[in-house]
Amino acid sequence: MKVTNEQIVKALRNTGGVISTAAENLKVGRQLIYDRIKKSDNLKVAKDQAVEEGIDIAESMLLKKIKEGDTTSIIFFLKTRGRKRGYSEKQEIESGNLNLNSRPQIVFNEPRNVTKQTL
């Protein structure tokens, strides 16, 4: 089946730029779409625009959930977009000897008077 660039653009828009789903909808292989995108600046732009539109939709849905008071959405938003205001999780690293060649260890904290066990 011959697929036109216009059909590929439409499929990309309908799938938010997800090439595998666009290919499935067009009943062609993913590689065909990848190859056509490599050869066509218009298809590259269309794919990028479709991806951006998908992100816009997701952001809109996230904001809708925030307005509804969804706690998980609020926390996610603050951790990602509110970082410069201090909403982030930070790992604290104790100073000391750092051996970049050593393997990580899992330490189990036992009750007092029992030594730490490591794996």
N, CA, C and O atoms as a GROMACS GRO file, in nm:
protein
  476
    1MET      N    1   0.084  -0.118   0.000
    1MET     CA    2   0.000   0.000   0.000
    1MET      C    3   0.089   0.124   0.000
    1MET      O    4   0.181   0.136   0.080
    2LYS      N    5   0.060   0.214  -0.089
    2LYS     CA    6   0.134   0.341  -0.099
    2LYS      C    7   0.076   0.439   0.001
    2LYS      O    8  -0.045   0.462   0.005
    3VAL      N    9   0.166   0.499   0.082
    3VAL     CA   10   0.124   0.596   0.184
    3VAL      C   11   0.181   0.732   0.146
    3VAL      O   12   0.300   0.744   0.117
    4THR      N   13   0.095   0.832   0.146
    4THR     CA   14   0.140   0.967   0.112
    4THR      C   15   0.193   1.038   0.237
    4THR      O   16   0.164   0.999   0.350
    5ASN      N   17   0.270   1.143   0.213
    5ASN     CA   18   0.319   1.224   0.325
    5ASN      C   19   0.202   1.287   0.402
    5ASN      O   20   0.209   1.301   0.524
    6GLU      N   21   0.098   1.323   0.330
    6GLU     CA   22  -0.020   1.382   0.396
    6GLU      C   23  -0.084   1.281   0.492
    6GLU      O   24  -0.130   1.319   0.600
    7GLN      N   25  -0.089   1.156   0.452
    7GLN     CA   26  -0.144   1.052   0.540
    7GLN      C   27  -0.056   1.034   0.663
    7GLN      O   28  -0.106   1.014   0.774
    8ILE      N   29   0.074   1.041   0.643
    8ILE     CA   30   0.166   1.028   0.756
    8ILE      C   31   0.149   1.145   0.852
    8ILE      O   32   0.145   1.126   0.973
    9VAL      N   33   0.138   1.267   0.798
    9VAL     CA   34   0.116   1.385   0.882
    9VAL      C   35  -0.010   1.368   0.964
    9VAL      O   36  -0.009   1.393   1.085
   10LYS      N   37  -0.118   1.326   0.902
   10LYS     CA   38  -0.246   1.307   0.972
   10LYS      C   39  -0.232   1.201   1.082
   10LYS      O   40  -0.282   1.218   1.193
   11ALA      N   41  -0.165   1.092   1.049
   11ALA     CA   42  -0.146   0.983   1.147
   11ALA      C   43  -0.062   1.031   1.264
   11ALA      O   44  -0.091   0.998   1.379
   12LEU      N   45   0.043   1.109   1.237
   12LEU     CA   46   0.127   1.161   1.344
   12LEU      C   47   0.048   1.256   1.434
   12LEU      O   48   0.062   1.251   1.556
   13ARG      N   49  -0.034   1.340   1.375
   13ARG     CA   50  -0.118   1.431   1.455
   13ARG      C   51  -0.215   1.354   1.543
   13ARG      O   52  -0.238   1.389   1.658
   14ASN      N   53  -0.272   1.248   1.487
   14ASN     CA   54  -0.370   1.169   1.562
   14ASN      C   55  -0.309   1.089   1.675
   14ASN      O   56  -0.380   1.046   1.766
   15THR      N   57  -0.177   1.069   1.671
   15THR     CA   58  -0.111   0.986   1.772
   15THR      C   59  -0.015   1.065   1.860
   15THR      O   60   0.060   1.005   1.938
   16GLY      N   61  -0.016   1.196   1.849
   16GLY     CA   62   0.075   1.276   1.929
   16GLY      C   63   0.221   1.255   1.892
   16GLY      O   64   0.310   1.273   1.975
   17GLY      N   65   0.244   1.216   1.766
   17GLY     CA   66   0.380   1.197   1.720
   17GLY      C   67   0.440   1.061   1.752
   17GLY      O   68   0.560   1.040   1.732
   18VAL      N   69   0.359   0.969   1.802
   18VAL     CA   70   0.409   0.834   1.834
   18VAL      C   71   0.415   0.754   1.704
   18VAL      O   72   0.312   0.715   1.648
   19ILE      N   73   0.536   0.730   1.659
   19ILE     CA   74   0.556   0.671   1.527
   19ILE      C   75   0.502   0.528   1.518
   19ILE      O   76   0.441   0.492   1.418
   20SER      N   77   0.524   0.448   1.620
   20SER     CA   78   0.477   0.309   1.614
   20SER      C   79   0.325   0.302   1.602
   20SER      O   80   0.273   0.218   1.528
   21THR      N   81   0.254   0.388   1.673
   21THR     CA   82   0.108   0.389   1.664
   21THR      C   83   0.062   0.444   1.530
   21THR      O   84  -0.034   0.394   1.471
   22ALA      N   85   0.130   0.548   1.481
   22ALA     CA   86   0.098   0.602   1.349
   22ALA      C   87   0.116   0.495   1.242
   22ALA      O   88   0.031   0.480   1.153
   23ALA      N   89   0.226   0.421   1.249
   23ALA     CA   90   0.252   0.314   1.152
   23ALA      C   91   0.146   0.206   1.160
   23ALA      O   92   0.099   0.156   1.058
   24GLU      N   93   0.109   0.170   1.281
   24GLU     CA   94   0.005   0.068   1.299
   24GLU      C   95  -0.127   0.114   1.238
   24GLU      O   96  -0.196   0.037   1.171
   25ASN      N   97  -0.162   0.241   1.260
   25ASN     CA   98  -0.287   0.295   1.205
   25ASN      C   99  -0.284   0.297   1.052
   25ASN      O  100  -0.387   0.279   0.987
   26LEU      N  101  -0.166   0.320   0.995
   26LEU     CA  102  -0.152   0.323   0.850
   26LEU      C  103  -0.127   0.185   0.791
   26LEU      O  104  -0.122   0.168   0.669
   27LYS      N  105  -0.111   0.086   0.878
   27LYS     CA  106  -0.082  -0.051   0.836
   27LYS      C  107   0.048  -0.060   0.756
   27LYS      O  108   0.056  -0.126   0.652
   28VAL      N  109   0.150   0.009   0.808
   28VAL     CA  110   0.285   0.003   0.749
   28VAL      C  111   0.384  -0.019   0.861
   28VAL      O  112   0.348  -0.009   0.979
   29GLY      N  113   0.507  -0.049   0.827
   29GLY     CA  114   0.611  -0.066   0.927
   29GLY      C  115   0.662   0.067   0.978
   29GLY      O  116   0.657   0.168   0.908
   30ARG      N  117   0.711   0.068   1.102
   30ARG     CA  118   0.767   0.191   1.161
   30ARG      C  119   0.882   0.245   1.078
   30ARG      O  120   0.895   0.366   1.060
   31GLN      N  121   0.965   0.154   1.027
   31GLN     CA  122   1.083   0.198   0.953
   31GLN      C  123   1.046   0.282   0.832
   31GLN      O  124   1.119   0.374   0.797
   32LEU      N  125   0.933   0.250   0.767
   32LEU     CA  126   0.890   0.329   0.653
   32LEU      C  127   0.870   0.474   0.694
   32LEU      O  128   0.912   0.566   0.623
   33ILE      N  129   0.805   0.495   0.808
   33ILE     CA  130   0.781   0.632   0.854
   33ILE      C  131   0.912   0.699   0.894
   33ILE      O  132   0.935   0.815   0.860
   34TYR      N  133   0.998   0.627   0.965
   34TYR     CA  134   1.129   0.684   1.000
   34TYR      C  135   1.206   0.727   0.875
   34TYR      O  136   1.262   0.836   0.870
   35ASP      N  137   1.207   0.641   0.774
   35ASP     CA  138   1.279   0.672   0.651
   35ASP      C  139   1.220   0.795   0.581
   35ASP      O  140   1.293   0.880   0.532
   36ARG      N  141   1.087   0.802   0.578
   36ARG     CA  142   1.023   0.917   0.512
   36ARG      C  143   1.049   1.046   0.588
   36ARG      O  144   1.066   1.151   0.527
   37ILE      N  145   1.052   1.039   0.720
   37ILE     CA  146   1.080   1.158   0.800
   37ILE      C  147   1.222   1.207   0.774
   37ILE      O  148   1.246   1.327   0.765
   38LYS      N  149   1.317   1.112   0.761
   38LYS     CA  150   1.456   1.150   0.732
   38LYS      C  151   1.468   1.226   0.601
   38LYS      O  152   1.552   1.315   0.587
   39LYS      N  153   1.384   1.191   0.505
   39LYS     CA  154   1.392   1.249   0.371
   39LYS      C  155   1.311   1.378   0.354
   39LYS      O  156   1.329   1.450   0.256
   40SER      N  157   1.223   1.408   0.448
   40SER     CA  158   1.131   1.520   0.430
   40SER      C  159   1.134   1.616   0.548
   40SER      O  160   1.101   1.579   0.661
   41ASP      N  161   1.175   1.739   0.521
   41ASP     CA  162   1.173   1.841   0.626
   41ASP      C  163   1.030   1.867   0.674
   41ASP      O  164   1.008   1.892   0.792
   42ASN      N  165   0.933   1.861   0.582
   42ASN     CA  166   0.793   1.883   0.620
   42ASN      C  167   0.746   1.777   0.719
   42ASN      O  168   0.672   1.808   0.813
   43LEU      N  169   0.787   1.653   0.698
   43LEU     CA  170   0.748   1.546   0.790
   43LEU      C  171   0.818   1.562   0.924
   43LEU      O  172   0.759   1.534   1.029
   44LYS      N  173   0.944   1.607   0.923
   44LYS     CA  174   1.015   1.632   1.049
   44LYS      C  175   0.941   1.737   1.130
   44LYS      O  176   0.920   1.720   1.250
   45VAL      N  177   0.902   1.844   1.064
   45VAL     CA  178   0.830   1.952   1.132
   45VAL      C  179   0.696   1.902   1.183
   45VAL      O  180   0.656   1.931   1.296
   46ALA      N  181   0.626   1.825   1.100
   46ALA     CA  182   0.495   1.772   1.140
   46ALA      C  183   0.507   1.680   1.261
   46ALA      O  184   0.424   1.686   1.352
   47LYS      N  185   0.611   1.596   1.263
   47LYS     CA  186   0.631   1.506   1.378
   47LYS      C  187   0.658   1.587   1.504
   47LYS      O  188   0.598   1.562   1.608
   48ASP      N  189   0.749   1.685   1.493
   48ASP     CA  190   0.781   1.768   1.609
   48ASP      C  191   0.658   1.844   1.661
   48ASP      O  192   0.637   1.853   1.781
   49GLN      N  193   0.579   1.896   1.569
   49GLN     CA  194   0.457   1.967   1.608
   49GLN      C  195   0.357   1.872   1.675
   49GLN      O  196   0.292   1.909   1.773
   50ALA      N  197   0.346   1.750   1.622
   50ALA     CA  198   0.254   1.653   1.681
   50ALA      C  199   0.296   1.617   1.823
   50ALA      O  200   0.212   1.604   1.911
   51VAL      N  201   0.428   1.602   1.844
   51VAL     CA  202   0.478   1.572   1.979
   51VAL      C  203   0.446   1.689   2.073
   51VAL      O  204   0.401   1.667   2.185
   52GLU      N  205   0.470   1.811   2.028
   52GLU     CA  206   0.442   1.929   2.110
   52GLU      C  207   0.293   1.940   2.142
   52GLU      O  208   0.256   1.976   2.254
   53GLU      N  209   0.208   1.911   2.045
   53GLU     CA  210   0.064   1.913   2.068
   53GLU      C  211   0.025   1.810   2.174
   53GLU      O  212  -0.061   1.835   2.258
   54GLY      N  213   0.088   1.693   2.169
   54GLY     CA  214   0.062   1.590   2.269
   54GLY      C  215   0.102   1.637   2.409
   54GLY      O  216   0.031   1.612   2.506
   55ILE      N  217   0.215   1.704   2.417
   55ILE     CA  218   0.260   1.758   2.546
   55ILE      C  219   0.164   1.865   2.595
   55ILE      O  220   0.132   1.871   2.714
   56ASP      N  221   0.117   1.950   2.502
   56ASP     CA  222   0.020   2.053   2.539
   56ASP      C  223  -0.108   1.991   2.597
   56ASP      O  224  -0.162   2.040   2.696
   57ILE      N  225  -0.154   1.885   2.534
   57ILE     CA  226  -0.275   1.816   2.583
   57ILE      C  227  -0.251   1.760   2.722
   57ILE      O  228  -0.335   1.775   2.811
   58ALA      N  229  -0.136   1.695   2.741
   58ALA     CA  230  -0.104   1.638   2.872
   58ALA      C  231  -0.095   1.747   2.979
   58ALA      O  232  -0.143   1.728   3.090
   59GLU      N  233  -0.033   1.860   2.945
   59GLU     CA  234  -0.024   1.970   3.041
   59GLU      C  235  -0.162   2.024   3.075
   59GLU      O  236  -0.190   2.056   3.190
   60SER      N  237  -0.248   2.034   2.975
   60SER     CA  238  -0.384   2.082   3.000
   60SER      C  239  -0.459   1.988   3.094
   60SER      O  240  -0.530   2.032   3.184
   61MET      N  241  -0.443   1.858   3.070
   61MET     CA  242  -0.509   1.759   3.157
   61MET      C  243  -0.453   1.765   3.299
   61MET      O  244  -0.527   1.752   3.396
   62LEU      N  245  -0.321   1.785   3.310
   62LEU     CA  246  -0.259   1.796   3.441
   62LEU      C  247  -0.315   1.918   3.515
   62LEU      O  248  -0.350   1.908   3.633
   63LEU      N  249  -0.323   2.031   3.448
   63LEU     CA  250  -0.377   2.152   3.512
   63LEU      C  251  -0.523   2.133   3.552
   63LEU      O  252  -0.567   2.184   3.655
   64LYS      N  253  -0.598   2.060   3.470
   64LYS     CA  254  -0.738   2.031   3.504
   64LYS      C  255  -0.744   1.950   3.634
   64LYS      O  256  -0.824   1.980   3.723
   65LYS      N  257  -0.659   1.847   3.645
   65LYS     CA  258  -0.657   1.765   3.767
   65LYS      C  259  -0.613   1.847   3.888
   65LYS      O  260  -0.663   1.827   3.998
   66ILE      N  261  -0.520   1.940   3.868
   66ILE     CA  262  -0.476   2.027   3.978
   66ILE      C  263  -0.592   2.112   4.025
   66ILE      O  264  -0.614   2.127   4.146
   67LYS      N  265  -0.667   2.169   3.931
   67LYS     CA  266  -0.782   2.253   3.967
   67LYS      C  267  -0.889   2.173   4.040
   67LYS      O  268  -0.964   2.228   4.120
   68GLU      N  269  -0.896   2.043   4.013
   68GLU     CA  270  -0.991   1.955   4.082
   68GLU      C  271  -0.941   1.915   4.220
   68GLU      O  272  -1.013   1.851   4.296
   69GLY      N  273  -0.816   1.952   4.252
   69GLY     CA  274  -0.761   1.923   4.383
   69GLY      C  275  -0.691   1.789   4.393
   69GLY      O  276  -0.669   1.739   4.503
   70ASP      N  277  -0.654   1.729   4.280
   70ASP     CA  278  -0.588   1.599   4.281
   70ASP      C  279  -0.448   1.613   4.341
   70ASP      O  280  -0.360   1.676   4.283
   71THR      N  281  -0.428   1.553   4.457
   71THR     CA  282  -0.304   1.568   4.532
   71THR      C  283  -0.182   1.520   4.455
   71THR      O  284  -0.079   1.587   4.454
   72THR      N  285  -0.191   1.405   4.390
   72THR     CA  286  -0.078   1.352   4.315
   72THR      C  287  -0.035   1.448   4.205
   72THR      O  288   0.084   1.470   4.184
   73SER      N  289  -0.132   1.504   4.135
   73SER     CA  290  -0.101   1.600   4.028
   73SER      C  291  -0.036   1.725   4.083
   73SER      O  292   0.057   1.779   4.024
   74ILE      N  293  -0.085   1.770   4.196
   74ILE     CA  294  -0.029   1.890   4.259
   74ILE      C  295   0.117   1.865   4.297
   74ILE      O  296   0.204   1.948   4.269
   75ILE      N  297   0.143   1.752   4.360
   75ILE     CA  298   0.280   1.719   4.402
   75ILE      C  299   0.371   1.708   4.280
   75ILE      O  300   0.481   1.762   4.280
   76PHE      N  301   0.325   1.639   4.177
   76PHE     CA  302   0.406   1.624   4.056
   76PHE      C  303   0.439   1.761   3.996
   76PHE      O  304   0.553   1.788   3.960
   77PHE      N  305   0.339   1.846   3.986
   77PHE     CA  306   0.359   1.979   3.929
   77PHE      C  307   0.461   2.059   4.009
   77PHE      O  308   0.551   2.121   3.952
   78LEU      N  309   0.446   2.057   4.140
   78LEU     CA  310   0.539   2.133   4.224
   78LEU      C  311   0.681   2.078   4.216
   78LEU      O  312   0.777   2.155   4.216
   79LYS      N  313   0.696   1.945   4.210
   79LYS     CA  314   0.829   1.886   4.201
   79LYS      C  315   0.897   1.917   4.069
   79LYS      O  316   1.020   1.927   4.062
   80THR      N  317   0.818   1.934   3.962
   80THR     CA  318   0.878   1.957   3.831
   80THR      C  319   0.882   2.104   3.795
   80THR      O  320   0.987   2.155   3.755
   81ARG      N  321   0.771   2.173   3.807
   81ARG     CA  322   0.766   2.313   3.765
   81ARG      C  323   0.794   2.410   3.879
   81ARG      O  324   0.825   2.527   3.854
   82GLY      N  325   0.783   2.364   4.004
   82GLY     CA  326   0.803   2.451   4.118
   82GLY      C  327   0.939   2.436   4.184
   82GLY      O  328   0.959   2.484   4.296
   83ARG      N  329   1.031   2.371   4.117
   83ARG     CA  330   1.163   2.347   4.176
   83ARG      C  331   1.235   2.475   4.216
   83ARG      O  332   1.298   2.480   4.321
   84LYS      N  333   1.225   2.579   4.134
   84LYS     CA  334   1.299   2.701   4.167
   84LYS      C  335   1.241   2.772   4.288
   84LYS      O  336   1.303   2.864   4.341
   85ARG      N  337   1.124   2.729   4.333
   85ARG     CA  338   1.067   2.782   4.456
   85ARG      C  339   1.094   2.690   4.575
   85ARG      O  340   1.043   2.714   4.685
   86GLY      N  341   1.172   2.587   4.553
   86GLY     CA  342   1.212   2.500   4.662
   86GLY      C  343   1.134   2.370   4.672
   86GLY      O  344   1.155   2.293   4.766
   87TYR      N  345   1.045   2.343   4.578
   87TYR     CA  346   0.968   2.219   4.581
   87TYR      C  347   1.044   2.110   4.506
   87TYR      O  348   1.022   2.088   4.387
   88SER      N  349   1.134   2.043   4.577
   88SER     CA  350   1.206   1.933   4.516
   88SER      C  351   1.250   1.837   4.624
   88SER      O  352   1.262   1.872   4.741
   89GLU      N  353   1.275   1.716   4.582
   89GLU     CA  354   1.332   1.618   4.674
   89GLU      C  355   1.480   1.615   4.648
   89GLU      O  356   1.524   1.601   4.533
   90LYS      N  357   1.557   1.628   4.752
   90LYS     CA  358   1.701   1.628   4.737
   90LYS      C  359   1.759   1.510   4.812
   90LYS      O  360   1.711   1.473   4.919
   91GLN      N  361   1.862   1.454   4.756
   91GLN     CA  362   1.935   1.349   4.825
   91GLN      C  363   2.050   1.416   4.898
   91GLN      O  364   2.122   1.499   4.843
   92GLU      N  365   2.067   1.378   5.022
   92GLU     CA  366   2.178   1.431   5.098
   92GLU      C  367   2.290   1.329   5.097
   92GLU      O  368   2.268   1.211   5.123
   93ILE      N  369   2.409   1.376   5.066
   93ILE     CA  370   2.526   1.290   5.060
   93ILE      C  371   2.620   1.332   5.171
   93ILE      O  372   2.659   1.448   5.180
   94GLU      N  373   2.656   1.236   5.254
   94GLU     CA  374   2.750   1.266   5.362
   94GLU      C  375   2.890   1.275   5.304
   94GLU      O  376   2.927   1.199   5.215
   95SER      N  377   2.966   1.370   5.357
   95SER     CA  378   3.103   1.382   5.309
   95SER      C  379   3.186   1.268   5.368
   95SER      O  380   3.151   1.211   5.471
   96GLY      N  381   3.292   1.238   5.302
   96GLY     CA  382   3.378   1.129   5.347
   96GLY      C  383   3.451   1.072   5.228
   96GLY      O  384   3.457   1.134   5.122
   97ASN      N  385   3.505   0.955   5.246
   97ASN     CA  386   3.576   0.892   5.136
   97ASN      C  387   3.478   0.840   5.033
   97ASN      O  388   3.381   0.771   5.066
   98LEU      N  389   3.503   0.874   4.910
   98LEU     CA  390   3.417   0.830   4.801
   98LEU      C  391   3.500   0.747   4.706
   98LEU      O  392   3.595   0.797   4.645
   99ASN      N  393   3.464   0.621   4.692
   99ASN     CA  394   3.534   0.532   4.601
   99ASN      C  395   3.440   0.504   4.484
   99ASN      O  396   3.343   0.430   4.499
  100LEU      N  397   3.470   0.562   4.368
  100LEU     CA  398   3.383   0.546   4.253
  100LEU      C  399   3.387   0.406   4.195
  100LEU      O  400   3.301   0.370   4.113
  101ASN      N  401   3.483   0.326   4.234
  101ASN     CA  402   3.493   0.191   4.182
  101ASN      C  403   3.426   0.088   4.272
  101ASN      O  404   3.420  -0.030   4.237
  102SER      N  405   3.375   0.131   4.385
  102SER     CA  406   3.314   0.035   4.477
  102SER      C  407   3.170   0.008   4.435
  102SER      O  408   3.106   0.090   4.369
  103ARG      N  409   3.121  -0.109   4.474
  103ARG     CA  410   2.983  -0.146   4.446
  103ARG      C  411   2.893  -0.089   4.554
  103ARG      O  412   2.934  -0.080   4.670
  104PRO      N  413   2.769  -0.050   4.519
  104PRO     CA  414   2.678   0.000   4.621
  104PRO      C  415   2.646  -0.108   4.724
  104PRO      O  416   2.645  -0.227   4.692
  105GLN      N  417   2.621  -0.066   4.845
  105GLN     CA  418   2.586  -0.160   4.950
  105GLN      C  419   2.448  -0.127   5.004
  105GLN      O  420   2.410  -0.010   5.013
  106ILE      N  421   2.376  -0.228   5.038
  106ILE     CA  422   2.247  -0.210   5.104
  106ILE      C  423   2.272  -0.233   5.252
  106ILE      O  424   2.324  -0.337   5.291
  107VAL      N  425   2.234  -0.136   5.333
  107VAL     CA  426   2.260  -0.144   5.477
  107VAL      C  427   2.126  -0.156   5.548
  107VAL      O  428   2.036  -0.076   5.526
  108PHE      N  429   2.115  -0.256   5.633
  108PHE     CA  430   1.997  -0.276   5.714
  108PHE      C  431   2.026  -0.225   5.853
  108PHE      O  432   2.118  -0.272   5.919
  109ASN      N  433   1.948  -0.130   5.899
  109ASN     CA  434   1.967  -0.079   6.034
  109ASN      C  435   1.895  -0.170   6.132
  109ASN      O  436   1.772  -0.182   6.129
  110GLU      N  437   1.972  -0.232   6.218
  110GLU     CA  438   1.919  -0.324   6.318
  110GLU      C  439   1.901  -0.252   6.451
  110GLU      O  440   1.955  -0.143   6.470
  111PRO      N  441   1.824  -0.311   6.542
  111PRO     CA  442   1.811  -0.251   6.675
  111PRO      C  443   1.947  -0.237   6.741
  111PRO      O  444   2.043  -0.301   6.700
  112ARG      N  445   1.956  -0.153   6.843
  112ARG     CA  446   2.083  -0.132   6.914
  112ARG      C  447   2.146  -0.263   6.960
  112ARG      O  448   2.078  -0.363   6.981
  113ASN      N  449   2.276  -0.259   6.974
  113ASN     CA  450   2.358  -0.371   7.018
  113ASN      C  451   2.366  -0.482   6.914
  113ASN      O  452   2.417  -0.591   6.943
  114VAL      N  453   2.317  -0.457   6.794
  114VAL     CA  454   2.332  -0.554   6.685
  114VAL      C  455   2.407  -0.483   6.575
  114VAL      O  456   2.374  -0.369   6.542
  115THR      N  457   2.507  -0.546   6.518
  115THR     CA  458   2.588  -0.482   6.417
  115THR      C  459   2.512  -0.468   6.284
  115THR      O  460   2.418  -0.543   6.257
  116LYS      N  461   2.554  -0.372   6.201
  116LYS     CA  462   2.493  -0.354   6.070
  116LYS      C  463   2.529  -0.471   5.980
  116LYS      O  464   2.640  -0.524   5.987
  117GLN      N  465   2.436  -0.509   5.899
  117GLN     CA  466   2.461  -0.612   5.801
  117GLN      C  467   2.463  -0.546   5.663
  117GLN      O  468   2.380  -0.460   5.634
  118THR      N  469   2.554  -0.586   5.580
  118THR     CA  470   2.556  -0.535   5.445
  118THR      C  471   2.552  -0.650   5.346
  118THR      O  472   2.596  -0.761   5.376
  119LEU      N  473   2.498  -0.622   5.230
  119LEU     CA  474   2.493  -0.722   5.125
  119LEU      C  475   2.604  -0.698   5.028
  119LEU      O  476   2.617  -0.772   4.930
   0.00000   0.00000   0.00000
